[in-house]
Amino acid sequence: MQVIQDKSLLDRLGIWASSLCAVHCLALPILIPLLPLVGASFFAQDWFERIILSLSMIIGFWALLSGFYRYHRQIYPVYSLMLGGIIYWNKNMFGDSYEPFTIAIGAMLIVGAHVVNLKLCKSCHSCDTETSSCSAD
């Protein structure tokens, strides 16, 4: 049962990281005037956003591929994670005025991938053994 709790922790960490990334990107336009006052202008840098998103994607791939190989053998959460990451990475593709919507869609796909992975892993009734899979469900 410890393996299931570790798996849940990874997905929860992924949900937290991608949600934090989305909040950062959506709140940044409001906070930009205040950043120089507190000496935290690096939060507004593109490289900072890319690092946070990259960490979120690494956690996501780790959690989702772990769930895929150990439990459920369903690949579609990984596709959702990849699509969300691509959309999020290219958040300016429709222009600056649509950036909040693009960020929200990308973040929802990433968080949704983790939620689906959690549900698939928890629906596996034979997770007590590492060798069995629930792909027949």
N, CA, C and O atoms as CSV, one atom per row, in Angstrom:
chain,resi,resn,atom,element,x,y,z
A,1,MET,N,N,0.805,-1.188,0.000
A,1,MET,CA,C,0.000,0.000,0.000
A,1,MET,C,C,0.857,1.265,0.000
A,1,MET,O,O,0.384,2.327,-0.404
A,2,GLN,N,N,2.097,1.167,0.442
A,2,GLN,CA,C,3.017,2.312,0.459
A,2,GLN,C,C,3.258,2.832,-0.951
A,2,GLN,O,O,3.429,4.036,-1.140
A,3,VAL,N,N,3.274,1.949,-1.944
A,3,VAL,CA,C,3.499,2.359,-3.327
A,3,VAL,C,C,2.369,3.250,-3.809
A,3,VAL,O,O,2.609,4.224,-4.522
A,4,ILE,N,N,1.138,2.927,-3.426
A,4,ILE,CA,C,-0.013,3.738,-3.831
A,4,ILE,C,C,0.087,5.130,-3.208
A,4,ILE,O,O,-0.195,6.123,-3.880
A,5,GLN,N,N,0.483,5.221,-1.942
A,5,GLN,CA,C,0.614,6.517,-1.301
A,5,GLN,C,C,1.721,7.334,-1.936
A,5,GLN,O,O,1.570,8.546,-2.091
A,6,ASP,N,N,2.846,6.702,-2.314
A,6,ASP,CA,C,3.916,7.407,-3.009
A,6,ASP,C,C,3.430,7.919,-4.355
A,6,ASP,O,O,3.769,9.035,-4.750
A,7,LYS,N,N,2.640,7.120,-5.066
A,7,LYS,CA,C,2.115,7.501,-6.358
A,7,LYS,C,C,1.185,8.690,-6.211
A,7,LYS,O,O,1.246,9.633,-7.000
A,8,SER,N,N,0.330,8.648,-5.212
A,8,SER,CA,C,-0.589,9.747,-4.957
A,8,SER,C,C,0.185,11.024,-4.629
A,8,SER,O,O,-0.201,12.112,-5.056
A,9,LEU,N,N,1.249,10.895,-3.889
A,9,LEU,CA,C,2.072,12.051,-3.528
A,9,LEU,C,C,2.680,12.696,-4.771
A,9,LEU,O,O,2.708,13.921,-4.884
A,10,LEU,N,N,3.165,11.881,-5.696
A,10,LEU,CA,C,3.746,12.428,-6.930
A,10,LEU,C,C,2.709,13.196,-7.734
A,10,LEU,O,O,2.984,14.297,-8.209
A,11,ASP,N,N,1.519,12.626,-7.891
A,11,ASP,CA,C,0.476,13.325,-8.637
A,11,ASP,C,C,0.038,14.592,-7.923
A,11,ASP,O,O,-0.200,15.616,-8.564
A,12,ARG,N,N,-0.070,14.535,-6.625
A,12,ARG,CA,C,-0.450,15.727,-5.870
A,12,ARG,C,C,0.622,16.810,-5.971
A,12,ARG,O,O,0.304,17.996,-6.062
A,13,LEU,N,N,1.876,16.406,-5.956
A,13,LEU,CA,C,2.969,17.354,-6.148
A,13,LEU,C,C,2.904,17.975,-7.545
A,13,LEU,O,O,3.136,19.174,-7.702
A,14,GLY,N,N,2.590,17.166,-8.556
A,14,GLY,CA,C,2.442,17.674,-9.917
A,14,GLY,C,C,1.285,18.646,-10.050
A,14,GLY,O,O,1.404,19.669,-10.724
A,15,ILE,N,N,0.166,18.333,-9.412
A,15,ILE,CA,C,-0.984,19.243,-9.427
A,15,ILE,C,C,-0.611,20.560,-8.754
A,15,ILE,O,O,-0.932,21.636,-9.259
A,16,TRP,N,N,0.058,20.468,-7.630
A,16,TRP,CA,C,0.464,21.665,-6.902
A,16,TRP,C,C,1.421,22.522,-7.719
A,16,TRP,O,O,1.264,23.741,-7.786
A,17,ALA,N,N,2.419,21.885,-8.343
A,17,ALA,CA,C,3.426,22.633,-9.111
A,17,ALA,C,C,2.808,23.315,-10.329
A,17,ALA,O,O,3.090,24.484,-10.590
A,18,SER,N,N,1.973,22.604,-11.072
A,18,SER,CA,C,1.383,23.227,-12.258
A,18,SER,C,C,0.350,24.282,-11.876
A,18,SER,O,O,0.198,25.270,-12.595
A,19,SER,N,N,-0.358,24.103,-10.776
A,19,SER,CA,C,-1.293,25.128,-10.318
A,19,SER,C,C,-0.553,26.373,-9.852
A,19,SER,O,O,-0.978,27.494,-10.130
A,20,LEU,N,N,0.550,26.177,-9.147
A,20,LEU,CA,C,1.373,27.306,-8.723
A,20,LEU,C,C,1.911,28.067,-9.927
A,20,LEU,O,O,1.956,29.297,-9.927
A,21,CYS,N,N,2.312,27.333,-10.938
A,21,CYS,CA,C,2.806,27.954,-12.168
A,21,CYS,C,C,1.703,28.794,-12.826
A,21,CYS,O,O,1.957,29.908,-13.286
A,22,ALA,N,N,0.488,28.257,-12.866
A,22,ALA,CA,C,-0.626,28.992,-13.470
A,22,ALA,C,C,-0.964,30.245,-12.667
A,22,ALA,O,O,-1.203,31.308,-13.239
A,23,VAL,N,N,-0.983,30.120,-11.354
A,23,VAL,CA,C,-1.270,31.286,-10.511
A,23,VAL,C,C,-0.190,32.351,-10.704
A,23,VAL,O,O,-0.489,33.543,-10.782
A,24,HIS,N,N,1.053,31.916,-10.779
A,24,HIS,CA,C,2.161,32.845,-11.010
A,24,HIS,C,C,1.955,33.619,-12.305
A,24,HIS,O,O,2.072,34.844,-12.329
A,25,CYS,N,N,1.651,32.903,-13.376
A,25,CYS,CA,C,1.508,33.563,-14.677
A,25,CYS,C,C,0.269,34.444,-14.755
A,25,CYS,O,O,0.291,35.485,-15.411
A,26,LEU,N,N,-0.800,34.041,-14.100
A,26,LEU,CA,C,-2.021,34.833,-14.152
A,26,LEU,C,C,-1.972,36.042,-13.218
A,26,LEU,O,O,-2.573,37.073,-13.521
A,27,ALA,N,N,-1.274,35.937,-12.098
A,27,ALA,CA,C,-1.200,37.048,-11.145
A,27,ALA,C,C,-0.081,38.029,-11.480
A,27,ALA,O,O,-0.072,39.152,-10.976
A,28,LEU,N,N,0.849,37.619,-12.317
A,28,LEU,CA,C,2.002,38.456,-12.608
A,28,LEU,C,C,1.650,39.831,-13.175
A,28,LEU,O,O,2.255,40.821,-12.763
A,29,PRO,N,N,0.695,39.931,-14.104
A,29,PRO,CA,C,0.376,41.283,-14.608
A,29,PRO,C,C,-0.098,42.241,-13.518
A,29,PRO,O,O,0.109,43.450,-13.626
A,30,ILE,N,N,-0.722,41.721,-12.485
A,30,ILE,CA,C,-1.182,42.562,-11.395
A,30,ILE,C,C,-0.014,42.955,-10.494
A,30,ILE,O,O,0.024,44.062,-9.956
A,31,LEU,N,N,0.932,42.042,-10.339
A,31,LEU,CA,C,2.026,42.259,-9.396
A,31,LEU,C,C,3.259,42.936,-9.991
A,31,LEU,O,O,4.146,43.351,-9.245
A,32,ILE,N,N,3.334,43.056,-11.312
A,32,ILE,CA,C,4.535,43.615,-11.954
A,32,ILE,C,C,4.902,44.996,-11.403
A,32,ILE,O,O,6.082,45.238,-11.150
A,33,PRO,N,N,3.957,45.904,-11.207
A,33,PRO,CA,C,4.358,47.216,-10.659
A,33,PRO,C,C,4.974,47.135,-9.256
A,33,PRO,O,O,5.734,48.022,-8.869
A,34,LEU,N,N,4.661,46.103,-8.506
A,34,LEU,CA,C,5.165,45.980,-7.138
A,34,LEU,C,C,6.511,45.255,-7.054
A,34,LEU,O,O,7.214,45.383,-6.052
A,35,LEU,N,N,6.877,44.497,-8.088
A,35,LEU,CA,C,8.087,43.683,-8.026
A,35,LEU,C,C,9.376,44.478,-7.788
A,35,LEU,O,O,10.194,44.054,-6.972
A,36,PRO,N,N,9.590,45.610,-8.467
A,36,PRO,CA,C,10.821,46.357,-8.179
A,36,PRO,C,C,10.893,46.874,-6.749
A,36,PRO,O,O,11.984,47.036,-6.203
A,37,LEU,N,N,9.754,47.129,-6.146
A,37,LEU,CA,C,9.733,47.622,-4.772
A,37,LEU,C,C,10.253,46.587,-3.778
A,37,LEU,O,O,10.839,46.941,-2.755
A,38,VAL,N,N,10.040,45.320,-4.080
A,38,VAL,CA,C,10.493,44.263,-3.173
A,38,VAL,C,C,11.752,43.571,-3.683
A,38,VAL,O,O,12.218,42.613,-3.066
A,39,GLY,N,N,12.306,44.034,-4.789
A,39,GLY,CA,C,13.533,43.450,-5.328
A,39,GLY,C,C,13.350,42.063,-5.908
A,39,GLY,O,O,14.280,41.257,-5.886
A,40,ALA,N,N,12.179,41.775,-6.420
A,40,ALA,CA,C,11.890,40.438,-6.938
A,40,ALA,C,C,11.524,40.481,-8.414
A,40,ALA,O,O,10.592,39.796,-8.835
A,41,SER,N,N,12.227,41.259,-9.194
A,41,SER,CA,C,11.876,41.389,-10.609
A,41,SER,C,C,12.166,40.119,-11.405
A,41,SER,O,O,11.690,39.983,-12.532
A,42,PHE,N,N,12.940,39.185,-10.841
A,42,PHE,CA,C,13.219,37.946,-11.572
A,42,PHE,C,C,11.956,37.112,-11.775
A,42,PHE,O,O,11.922,36.272,-12.675
A,43,PHE,N,N,10.903,37.322,-10.952
A,43,PHE,CA,C,9.649,36.606,-11.131
A,43,PHE,C,C,9.005,36.925,-12.478
A,43,PHE,O,O,8.250,36.107,-13.004
A,44,ALA,N,N,9.285,38.082,-13.037
A,44,ALA,CA,C,8.673,38.502,-14.299
A,44,ALA,C,C,9.500,38.076,-15.509
A,44,ALA,O,O,9.113,38.341,-16.647
A,45,GLN,N,N,10.608,37.433,-15.279
A,45,GLN,CA,C,11.479,37.028,-16.380
A,45,GLN,C,C,10.957,35.753,-17.049
A,45,GLN,O,O,10.423,34.863,-16.387
A,46,ASP,N,N,11.121,35.686,-18.353
A,46,ASP,CA,C,10.672,34.529,-19.116
A,46,ASP,C,C,11.420,33.266,-18.707
A,46,ASP,O,O,10.829,32.187,-18.667
A,47,TRP,N,N,12.708,33.382,-18.402
A,47,TRP,CA,C,13.485,32.206,-18.010
A,47,TRP,C,C,12.961,31.604,-16.719
A,47,TRP,O,O,13.008,30.384,-16.558
A,48,PHE,N,N,12.460,32.420,-15.788
A,48,PHE,CA,C,11.916,31.905,-14.535
A,48,PHE,C,C,10.648,31.092,-14.803
A,48,PHE,O,O,10.463,30.013,-14.239
A,49,GLU,N,N,9.787,31.615,-15.661
A,49,GLU,CA,C,8.561,30.897,-16.016
A,49,GLU,C,C,8.877,29.573,-16.702
A,49,GLU,O,O,8.229,28.561,-16.435
A,50,ARG,N,N,9.870,29.579,-17.580
A,50,ARG,CA,C,10.249,28.342,-18.286
A,50,ARG,C,C,10.824,27.300,-17.330
A,50,ARG,O,O,10.583,26.105,-17.501
A,51,ILE,N,N,11.577,27.739,-16.333
A,51,ILE,CA,C,12.137,26.800,-15.352
A,51,ILE,C,C,11.018,26.166,-14.523
A,51,ILE,O,O,11.013,24.955,-14.301
A,52,ILE,N,N,10.079,26.984,-14.071
A,52,ILE,CA,C,8.964,26.461,-13.277
A,52,ILE,C,C,8.133,25.488,-14.108
A,52,ILE,O,O,7.760,24.422,-13.617
A,53,LEU,N,N,7.840,25.838,-15.357
A,53,LEU,CA,C,7.071,24.947,-16.218
A,53,LEU,C,C,7.845,23.666,-16.499
A,53,LEU,O,O,7.257,22.585,-16.510
A,54,SER,N,N,9.134,23.763,-16.722
A,54,SER,CA,C,9.949,22.575,-16.978
A,54,SER,C,C,9.949,21.637,-15.777
A,54,SER,O,O,9.834,20.423,-15.939
A,55,LEU,N,N,10.078,22.190,-14.576
A,55,LEU,CA,C,10.020,21.361,-13.372
A,55,LEU,C,C,8.648,20.691,-13.230
A,55,LEU,O,O,8.549,19.523,-12.854
A,56,SER,N,N,7.610,21.442,-13.536
A,56,SER,CA,C,6.266,20.887,-13.482
A,56,SER,C,C,6.102,19.744,-14.477
A,56,SER,O,O,5.470,18.736,-14.162
A,57,MET,N,N,6.657,19.890,-15.661
A,57,MET,CA,C,6.560,18.841,-16.677
A,57,MET,C,C,7.386,17.609,-16.290
A,57,MET,O,O,6.960,16.479,-16.528
A,58,ILE,N,N,8.540,17.817,-15.706
A,58,ILE,CA,C,9.367,16.683,-15.264
A,58,ILE,C,C,8.630,15.882,-14.193
A,58,ILE,O,O,8.587,14.654,-14.252
A,59,ILE,N,N,8.053,16.576,-13.216
A,59,ILE,CA,C,7.263,15.901,-12.189
A,59,ILE,C,C,6.084,15.176,-12.832
A,59,ILE,O,O,5.763,14.047,-12.464
A,60,GLY,N,N,5.448,15.830,-13.788
A,60,GLY,CA,C,4.301,15.232,-14.470
A,60,GLY,C,C,4.656,13.964,-15.222
A,60,GLY,O,O,3.963,12.954,-15.102
A,61,PHE,N,N,5.738,14.008,-16.001
A,61,PHE,CA,C,6.139,12.807,-16.731
A,61,PHE,C,C,6.520,11.682,-15.776
A,61,PHE,O,O,6.199,10.518,-16.015
A,62,TRP,N,N,7.198,12.034,-14.708
A,62,TRP,CA,C,7.592,11.036,-13.723
A,62,TRP,C,C,6.350,10.373,-13.109
A,62,TRP,O,O,6.280,9.147,-13.018
A,63,ALA,N,N,5.386,11.176,-12.697
A,63,ALA,CA,C,4.173,10.645,-12.071
A,63,ALA,C,C,3.323,9.849,-13.061
A,63,ALA,O,O,2.867,8.751,-12.743
A,64,LEU,N,N,3.111,10.395,-14.255
A,64,LEU,CA,C,2.219,9.747,-15.203
A,64,LEU,C,C,2.827,8.487,-15.810
A,64,LEU,O,O,2.124,7.496,-16.006
A,65,LEU,N,N,4.102,8.515,-16.104
A,65,LEU,CA,C,4.735,7.308,-16.646
A,65,LEU,C,C,4.850,6.228,-15.573
A,65,LEU,O,O,4.771,5.036,-15.873
A,66,SER,N,N,5.036,6.645,-14.332
A,66,SER,CA,C,5.036,5.677,-13.234
A,66,SER,C,C,3.668,5.009,-13.125
A,66,SER,O,O,3.585,3.789,-12.980
A,67,GLY,N,N,2.619,5.781,-13.193
A,67,GLY,CA,C,1.266,5.226,-13.163
A,67,GLY,C,C,0.992,4.338,-14.356
A,67,GLY,O,O,0.344,3.299,-14.231
A,68,PHE,N,N,1.486,4.748,-15.519
A,68,PHE,CA,C,1.299,3.958,-16.732
A,68,PHE,C,C,1.967,2.595,-16.606
A,68,PHE,O,O,1.332,1.570,-16.856
A,69,TYR,N,N,3.233,2.571,-16.225
A,69,TYR,CA,C,3.978,1.312,-16.180
A,69,TYR,C,C,3.597,0.432,-14.990
A,69,TYR,O,O,3.594,-0.793,-15.111
A,70,ARG,N,N,3.281,1.026,-13.859
A,70,ARG,CA,C,3.002,0.223,-12.664
A,70,ARG,C,C,1.560,-0.221,-12.549
A,70,ARG,O,O,1.290,-1.292,-12.005
A,71,TYR,N,N,0.619,0.578,-13.050
A,71,TYR,CA,C,-0.768,0.307,-12.718
A,71,TYR,C,C,-1.694,0.124,-13.910
A,71,TYR,O,O,-2.149,-0.990,-14.169
A,72,HIS,N,N,-1.975,1.174,-14.626
A,72,HIS,CA,C,-3.163,1.177,-15.473
A,72,HIS,C,C,-2.928,1.006,-16.966
A,72,HIS,O,O,-3.873,0.652,-17.670
A,73,ARG,N,N,-1.761,1.228,-17.479
A,73,ARG,CA,C,-1.438,1.086,-18.912
A,73,ARG,C,C,-2.323,1.944,-19.821
A,73,ARG,O,O,-2.607,1.559,-20.955
A,74,GLN,N,N,-2.753,3.097,-19.327
A,74,GLN,CA,C,-3.522,4.053,-20.121
A,74,GLN,C,C,-2.613,5.236,-20.438
A,74,GLN,O,O,-2.087,5.872,-19.524
A,75,ILE,N,N,-2.421,5.536,-21.719
A,75,ILE,CA,C,-1.455,6.559,-22.129
A,75,ILE,C,C,-2.071,7.951,-22.262
A,75,ILE,O,O,-1.334,8.936,-22.312
A,76,TYR,N,N,-3.381,8.062,-22.319
A,76,TYR,CA,C,-3.985,9.370,-22.592
A,76,TYR,C,C,-3.696,10.446,-21.550
A,76,TYR,O,O,-3.708,11.620,-21.919
A,77,PRO,N,N,-3.434,10.139,-20.266
A,77,PRO,CA,C,-3.015,11.230,-19.371
A,77,PRO,C,C,-1.684,11.856,-19.795
A,77,PRO,O,O,-1.477,13.056,-19.620
A,78,VAL,N,N,-0.792,11.050,-20.346
A,78,VAL,CA,C,0.493,11.574,-20.822
A,78,VAL,C,C,0.269,12.506,-22.012
A,78,VAL,O,O,0.936,13.533,-22.132
A,79,TYR,N,N,-0.663,12.151,-22.884
A,79,TYR,CA,C,-0.974,13.025,-24.019
A,79,TYR,C,C,-1.530,14.358,-23.543
A,79,TYR,O,O,-1.180,15.407,-24.085
A,80,SER,N,N,-2.389,14.325,-22.537
A,80,SER,CA,C,-2.941,15.558,-21.983
A,80,SER,C,C,-1.847,16.418,-21.363
A,80,SER,O,O,-1.841,17.638,-21.527
A,81,LEU,N,N,-0.924,15.779,-20.651
A,81,LEU,CA,C,0.206,16.506,-20.057
A,81,LEU,C,C,1.049,17.163,-21.149
A,81,LEU,O,O,1.408,18.335,-21.036
A,82,MET,N,N,1.362,16.414,-22.199
A,82,MET,CA,C,2.193,16.962,-23.280
A,82,MET,C,C,1.488,18.122,-23.973
A,82,MET,O,O,2.103,19.159,-24.221
A,83,LEU,N,N,0.214,17.958,-24.286
A,83,LEU,CA,C,-0.539,19.023,-24.951
A,83,LEU,C,C,-0.622,20.261,-24.066
A,83,LEU,O,O,-0.436,21.379,-24.547
A,84,GLY,N,N,-0.900,20.073,-22.782
A,84,GLY,CA,C,-0.945,21.202,-21.851
A,84,GLY,C,C,0.392,21.910,-21.748
A,84,GLY,O,O,0.441,23.139,-21.707
A,85,GLY,N,N,1.480,21.149,-21.707
A,85,GLY,CA,C,2.813,21.738,-21.643
A,85,GLY,C,C,3.159,22.524,-22.893
A,85,GLY,O,O,3.744,23.604,-22.812
A,86,ILE,N,N,2.798,21.985,-24.051
A,86,ILE,CA,C,3.068,22.685,-25.321
A,86,ILE,C,C,2.269,23.983,-25.393
A,86,ILE,O,O,2.800,25.023,-25.784
A,87,ILE,N,N,1.001,23.920,-25.016
A,87,ILE,CA,C,0.162,25.128,-25.034
A,87,ILE,C,C,0.712,26.160,-24.055
A,87,ILE,O,O,0.814,27.343,-24.379
A,88,TYR,N,N,1.061,25.705,-22.862
A,88,TYR,CA,C,1.582,26.593,-21.828
A,88,TYR,C,C,2.910,27.216,-22.254
A,88,TYR,O,O,3.127,28.411,-22.059
A,89,TRP,N,N,3.790,26.414,-22.829
A,89,TRP,CA,C,5.111,26.898,-23.267
A,89,TRP,C,C,4.957,27.983,-24.332
A,89,TRP,O,O,5.719,28.949,-24.351
A,90,ASN,N,N,3.977,27.823,-25.214
A,90,ASN,CA,C,3.736,28.772,-26.302
A,90,ASN,C,C,2.551,29.680,-25.970
A,90,ASN,O,O,1.669,29.896,-26.801
A,91,LYS,N,N,2.543,30.201,-24.760
A,91,LYS,CA,C,1.403,30.977,-24.271
A,91,LYS,C,C,1.146,32.253,-25.058
A,91,LYS,O,O,0.048,32.804,-24.984
A,92,ASN,N,N,2.110,32.729,-25.794
A,92,ASN,CA,C,1.942,33.952,-26.590
A,92,ASN,C,C,1.516,33.683,-28.020
A,92,ASN,O,O,1.548,34.595,-28.846
A,93,MET,N,N,1.121,32.469,-28.335
A,93,MET,CA,C,0.835,32.116,-29.726
A,93,MET,C,C,-0.338,32.891,-30.319
A,93,MET,O,O,-0.401,33.078,-31.534
A,94,PHE,N,N,-1.264,33.343,-29.483
A,94,PHE,CA,C,-2.403,34.116,-29.985
A,94,PHE,C,C,-2.290,35.591,-29.640
A,94,PHE,O,O,-3.236,36.348,-29.860
A,95,GLY,N,N,-1.170,36.007,-29.113
A,95,GLY,CA,C,-0.965,37.395,-28.727
A,95,GLY,C,C,-1.098,37.578,-27.224
A,95,GLY,O,O,-1.600,36.711,-26.509
A,96,ASP,N,N,-0.638,38.721,-26.773
A,96,ASP,CA,C,-0.632,38.996,-25.336
A,96,ASP,C,C,-2.029,39.100,-24.734
A,96,ASP,O,O,-2.224,38.790,-23.558
A,97,SER,N,N,-2.992,39.530,-25.526
A,97,SER,CA,C,-4.335,39.703,-24.969
A,97,SER,C,C,-5.005,38.358,-24.659
A,97,SER,O,O,-5.893,38.300,-23.810
A,98,TYR,N,N,-4.597,37.289,-25.327
A,98,TYR,CA,C,-5.178,35.965,-25.081
A,98,TYR,C,C,-4.296,35.098,-24.182
A,98,TYR,O,O,-4.629,33.942,-23.923
A,99,GLU,N,N,-3.192,35.638,-23.710
A,99,GLU,CA,C,-2.251,34.862,-22.886
A,99,GLU,C,C,-2.896,34.257,-21.639
A,99,GLU,O,O,-2.630,33.091,-21.349
A,100,PRO,N,N,-3.730,34.981,-20.881
A,100,PRO,CA,C,-4.353,34.354,-19.704
A,100,PRO,C,C,-5.222,33.140,-20.051
A,100,PRO,O,O,-5.248,32.161,-19.305
A,101,PHE,N,N,-5.929,33.204,-21.177
A,101,PHE,CA,C,-6.759,32.072,-21.587
A,101,PHE,C,C,-5.900,30.882,-22.005
A,101,PHE,O,O,-6.211,29.734,-21.688
A,102,THR,N,N,-4.822,31.172,-22.717
A,102,THR,CA,C,-3.917,30.111,-23.148
A,102,THR,C,C,-3.271,29.443,-21.939
A,102,THR,O,O,-3.149,28.219,-21.897
A,103,ILE,N,N,-2.860,30.236,-20.962
A,103,ILE,CA,C,-2.264,29.701,-19.741
A,103,ILE,C,C,-3.285,28.829,-19.001
A,103,ILE,O,O,-2.951,27.738,-18.541
A,104,ALA,N,N,-4.508,29.304,-18.890
A,104,ALA,CA,C,-5.538,28.552,-18.171
A,104,ALA,C,C,-5.821,27.214,-18.848
A,104,ALA,O,O,-5.973,26.200,-18.167
A,105,ILE,N,N,-5.892,27.199,-20.162
A,105,ILE,CA,C,-6.149,25.952,-20.885
A,105,ILE,C,C,-4.992,24.977,-20.697
A,105,ILE,O,O,-5.210,23.798,-20.418
A,106,GLY,N,N,-3.767,25.464,-20.849
A,106,GLY,CA,C,-2.604,24.606,-20.653
A,106,GLY,C,C,-2.538,24.047,-19.241
A,106,GLY,O,O,-2.267,22.862,-19.049
A,107,ALA,N,N,-2.782,24.896,-18.259
A,107,ALA,CA,C,-2.743,24.455,-16.859
A,107,ALA,C,C,-3.848,23.450,-16.568
A,107,ALA,O,O,-3.621,22.476,-15.850
A,108,MET,N,N,-5.044,23.672,-17.115
A,108,MET,CA,C,-6.141,22.728,-16.891
A,108,MET,C,C,-5.821,21.360,-17.484
A,108,MET,O,O,-6.153,20.333,-16.891
A,109,LEU,N,N,-5.182,21.339,-18.644
A,109,LEU,CA,C,-4.803,20.057,-19.239
A,109,LEU,C,C,-3.749,19.335,-18.390
A,109,LEU,O,O,-3.806,18.116,-18.229
A,110,ILE,N,N,-2.799,20.086,-17.855
A,110,ILE,CA,C,-1.756,19.480,-17.023
A,110,ILE,C,C,-2.353,18.955,-15.713
A,110,ILE,O,O,-2.102,17.812,-15.332
A,111,VAL,N,N,-3.129,19.774,-15.034
A,111,VAL,CA,C,-3.759,19.347,-13.781
A,111,VAL,C,C,-4.729,18.200,-14.044
A,111,VAL,O,O,-4.791,17.245,-13.270
A,112,GLY,N,N,-5.490,18.294,-15.141
A,112,GLY,CA,C,-6.422,17.221,-15.503
A,112,GLY,C,C,-5.714,15.899,-15.740
A,112,GLY,O,O,-6.241,14.845,-15.384
A,113,ALA,N,N,-4.534,15.936,-16.332
A,113,ALA,CA,C,-3.764,14.716,-16.552
A,113,ALA,C,C,-3.409,14.057,-15.226
A,113,ALA,O,O,-3.491,12.836,-15.096
A,114,HIS,N,N,-3.013,14.864,-14.237
A,114,HIS,CA,C,-2.687,14.314,-12.921
A,114,HIS,C,C,-3.930,13.749,-12.228
A,114,HIS,O,O,-3.865,12.689,-11.605
A,115,VAL,N,N,-5.048,14.444,-12.333
A,115,VAL,CA,C,-6.280,13.979,-11.691
A,115,VAL,C,C,-6.730,12.655,-12.307
A,115,VAL,O,O,-7.109,11.731,-11.588
A,116,VAL,N,N,-6.687,12.563,-13.631
A,116,VAL,CA,C,-7.064,11.322,-14.309
A,116,VAL,C,C,-6.111,10.197,-13.912
A,116,VAL,O,O,-6.547,9.074,-13.659
A,117,ASN,N,N,-4.830,10.492,-13.857
A,117,ASN,CA,C,-3.859,9.482,-13.461
A,117,ASN,C,C,-4.119,8.989,-12.035
A,117,ASN,O,O,-4.037,7.791,-11.764
A,118,LEU,N,N,-4.432,9.912,-11.131
A,118,LEU,CA,C,-4.777,9.518,-9.760
A,118,LEU,C,C,-5.977,8.580,-9.737
A,118,LEU,O,O,-5.961,7.558,-9.052
A,119,LYS,N,N,-7.015,8.932,-10.487
A,119,LYS,CA,C,-8.223,8.105,-10.520
A,119,LYS,C,C,-7.941,6.739,-11.138
A,119,LYS,O,O,-8.440,5.724,-10.652
A,120,LEU,N,N,-7.150,6.705,-12.198
A,120,LEU,CA,C,-6.816,5.425,-12.819
A,120,LEU,C,C,-6.004,4.546,-11.873
A,120,LEU,O,O,-6.238,3.341,-11.786
A,121,CYS,N,N,-5.063,5.140,-11.174
A,121,CYS,CA,C,-4.243,4.367,-10.232
A,121,CYS,C,C,-5.069,3.871,-9.046
A,121,CYS,O,O,-4.876,2.749,-8.578
A,122,LYS,N,N,-5.978,4.696,-8.569
A,122,LYS,CA,C,-6.798,4.280,-7.431
A,122,LYS,C,C,-7.856,3.265,-7.833
A,122,LYS,O,O,-8.310,2.489,-6.992
A,123,SER,N,N,-8.258,3.252,-9.099
A,123,SER,CA,C,-9.259,2.280,-9.535
A,123,SER,C,C,-8.650,0.899,-9.763
A,123,SER,O,O,-9.376,-0.072,-9.975
A,124,CYS,N,N,-7.353,0.810,-9.721
A,124,CYS,CA,C,-6.665,-0.463,-9.896
A,124,CYS,C,C,-6.814,-1.269,-8.616
A,124,CYS,O,O,-6.339,-0.851,-7.560
A,125,HIS,N,N,-7.470,-2.418,-8.702
A,125,HIS,CA,C,-7.728,-3.232,-7.519
A,125,HIS,C,C,-6.621,-4.239,-7.235
A,125,HIS,O,O,-6.616,-4.871,-6.179
A,126,SER,N,N,-5.701,-4.390,-8.146
A,126,SER,CA,C,-4.636,-5.369,-7.935
A,126,SER,C,C,-3.284,-4.686,-7.807
A,126,SER,O,O,-2.268,-5.223,-8.248
A,127,CYS,N,N,-3.270,-3.507,-7.208
A,127,CYS,CA,C,-2.039,-2.741,-7.078
A,127,CYS,C,C,-1.127,-3.237,-5.965
A,127,CYS,O,O,-0.029,-2.711,-5.786
A,128,ASP,N,N,-1.564,-4.231,-5.225
A,128,ASP,CA,C,-0.733,-4.752,-4.152
A,128,ASP,C,C,0.492,-5.465,-4.695
A,128,ASP,O,O,1.509,-5.573,-4.010
A,129,THR,N,N,0.396,-5.953,-5.926
A,129,THR,CA,C,1.548,-6.612,-6.537
A,129,THR,C,C,2.069,-5.729,-7.647
A,129,THR,O,O,1.290,-5.134,-8.392
A,130,GLU,N,N,3.361,-5.642,-7.761
A,130,GLU,CA,C,3.999,-4.796,-8.768
A,130,GLU,C,C,3.845,-5.372,-10.173
A,130,GLU,O,O,3.896,-4.619,-11.145
A,131,THR,N,N,3.662,-6.668,-10.305
A,131,THR,CA,C,3.678,-7.301,-11.624
A,131,THR,C,C,2.324,-7.248,-12.321
A,131,THR,O,O,2.256,-7.400,-13.541
A,132,SER,N,N,1.262,-7.039,-11.580
A,132,SER,CA,C,-0.058,-7.041,-12.231
A,132,SER,C,C,-0.380,-5.648,-12.750
A,132,SER,O,O,0.124,-4.647,-12.242
A,133,SER,N,N,-1.228,-5.602,-13.773
A,133,SER,CA,C,-1.676,-4.314,-14.299
A,133,SER,C,C,-3.187,-4.333,-14.425
A,133,SER,O,O,-3.808,-5.396,-14.442
A,134,CYS,N,N,-3.761,-3.173,-14.511
A,134,CYS,CA,C,-5.222,-3.047,-14.574
A,134,CYS,C,C,-5.668,-2.609,-15.948
A,134,CYS,O,O,-6.674,-1.911,-16.075
A,135,SER,N,N,-4.954,-2.996,-16.970
A,135,SER,CA,C,-5.315,-2.570,-18.314
A,135,SER,C,C,-6.585,-3.234,-18.806
A,135,SER,O,O,-7.162,-2.786,-19.797
A,136,ALA,N,N,-7.030,-4.274,-18.154
A,136,ALA,CA,C,-8.261,-4.961,-18.579
A,136,ALA,C,C,-9.508,-4.228,-18.126
A,136,ALA,O,O,-10.601,-4.526,-18.609
A,137,ASP,N,N,-9.373,-3.261,-17.196
A,137,ASP,CA,C,-10.540,-2.520,-16.682
A,137,ASP,C,C,-11.187,-1.678,-17.753
A,137,ASP,O,O,-12.177,-0.996,-17.487
